[in-house]
Amino acid sequence: MYAIVECGGKQYKVEQDMLVKVEKIDAEVGATVELKPLLVADENGVRTGAEAEACKVVAQVNAQAKYPKVLVFHYKAKKQVRKRQGHRQPYTELKINSIEG
């Protein structure tokens, strides 16, 4: 059984007991969150639309962290223009507890 869920404007394919890293969610570590399912597939078939929204995808927040630093370097040749910038994107790690429905 798997589901396609929407979180942070992106879609993720999740299964039970799976760890997934999503856009940062404002929730404490250990809290339970419910994700919006767009599609649910199991041995009975595939459900989409209103049928999928009747289902529930429950996840637990495992961690709030940041991805490794990405360095961005801009330069213009022969002009002594150099600019180095770093970025660390925050994320939330979720453990999918159950897909009900």
N, C-alpha and C positions, 0 to 999 in steps of 0.2 A: 504494500500500500504506500502510495506517495501522494504528495500534494504540491501544487504550485501556489506560493503565497506571495503577497505584495508587502514590502516593508521598505520605507524610505524612498519610494518612487522606483524601486527596482523589484524584479521578480526572481524568486529562488525556488528551486526544486528541493523539497525536503522529505525525509523519511523519518520514521520513529527512531529515537536514540541517536540522531545525527547531530553533529556540531556544525554550526553555520555562523559565519561572520557577516553581520549586516551593518548598515549605517547606524550611527550612534543613536540609541534609544535612551530617553531620560527615565531610567529605572535603576533601583538599587541592585547590587549583586545578591543573588538568591531569590529575587522577586519573580513572580510568575506573570507572563504576558500572553495575550491572545493575539494571534496573527490573522489577517484577512485572507481566506483561501479563495483563489480564482478558479482552481480546478482540483478535483479530488478523484484519484483513480484507485480502484481496488479490484478484487476478483469478481465483483458484481457489475463492473463497467466503469464508465467515466461520467462524472457529474460536473457540469459547468453552470455558470450564471447563478440563478436564484437557488438551485439545488446545492451548489457548492457553498454558497453563503450560509446555508442552514447548518453546515458542518463547522467543527471547531478545530483549530490547530493551537495547542497549548505548548508554550515553551518556557524554560527557566533561564534567567540571566546567569551565565557562568562567569563572565569577566567584562570589565570596561577597560579598554587598552588603546594603544596606538600602533599603527603599522610602522615598519622600519622607515627611516628617513629617506626621502627621495631628494637628490640634489639636482638643482636646475642651474645651469651655467650659461649665461649670455655673454657674447663678446662680439666686437666689431674689429675686423682685421685692420692692422696698421693705424688704429685710432686710440689706442690705450684705453679702450672701454671694456671693462670687465665687471660682471655682476654675478655673484653667487648667492643662491637662495635655497633654503631647505624647507621641506614640508613633511609633516607627519599627520596622516589622516586618522582621526579617532574612529573606533568601531566598537560594537557590542557583540560578544560571542554568546550565542544562544544554543541550548540543548533542547531538542524537540522531545517533549515528554509524551505527547499523544496526538493522534489524528482521529477525532471522533466524528461519527456521522454515518 
